[in-house]
Amino acid sequence: MTFIGRSLRLASILAIAALTVTGPAMAAGENKVVGTWRIVKGVINPGTDNVLPYGPDPRGMLVFTPDMHFIEVLHDPRVPKFAVNARDKGTAEENAAAMAGAIAFYGTYTVDANGEFSGNTVLGSTFPNWIGEVRTTERLRLVVEGDKVMETFTRPEGLKVVIEWERVE
């Protein structure tokens, strides 16, 4: 199995295990992001480019566990299946489409004294360049408002990615 195959398999196992961790909205001072969230919409450079990196009907989950771990998996359900039913046998075009239409990563996160998200460290990712990255609120913001989370991430080249999530009940 390839490195990417092992990473996706690990991400899938972690996501399934973490899906059991949900919680009601937290009181002030408590961890506000803990729980399971489902993607509603993802946009690159909203207001100007309005690119939908995971398509018009994206799929994905974001899970924050009480023990300060997270996993995020996003994909475009329109990405075609491989002609051969084997991950390591895809054509260059199939592999490029799969890589461009999905991302999975996991790691640890922190919250501040008010229970607001304050950063994360990526421990593993299907995009190897992210492994080991420490993200503070300068590049990554998550704002919880009731049963919604707005995630805003600024890529190193300056593109802004905004993802809206809703709590899974």
C-alpha positions, 0 to 999 in steps of 0.5 A: 500500500502506498504512503497516501493509501496508508494515510487515507486509511488511517484518516478514515479509521480516525474519522470513524472512531471520532464520529462518536464524539459529539456534544452540545453547545458549550458554555463560556470558558468551555471548549466551544469547538469540541464535537463533530461538524459536517461541511456545508460550503467551501469557497476560495476567495469568496467575493472575488474568485468564488472557486468551489474547491470541493464542488457545489455539494461538498462532503466532509467532516471535522471532528474535535475530541475532548482530549484535544485531537482533531481530524478533517476530511474534505472531498468533492463527490463528483471526482470519478471513480478509478477504472480499476478498483485499486488505489495504487493502479490509478492513471496519472489523470485519475490520481491528479483528480483524486488529489485535487478533489480531496484532503484529509489531515489530523493532529492536535489543537488548542483553545484559549481561556474562553474556549475559543479555537487558538491553533493546531498542529498537523501531525499527518496529512494526505498533502505531505507539505502540511505535516508538522505545520503549526497554525495559529489564528493568524492563518487559521480561524475557527469561529463558533456561532451556535451550531455553525463554525466558520473556518477561514484559512489563508494559504501561504500564497495568499488565497483565502479558503472559507469553509462553513460547517454545521454541528452533527446531532 
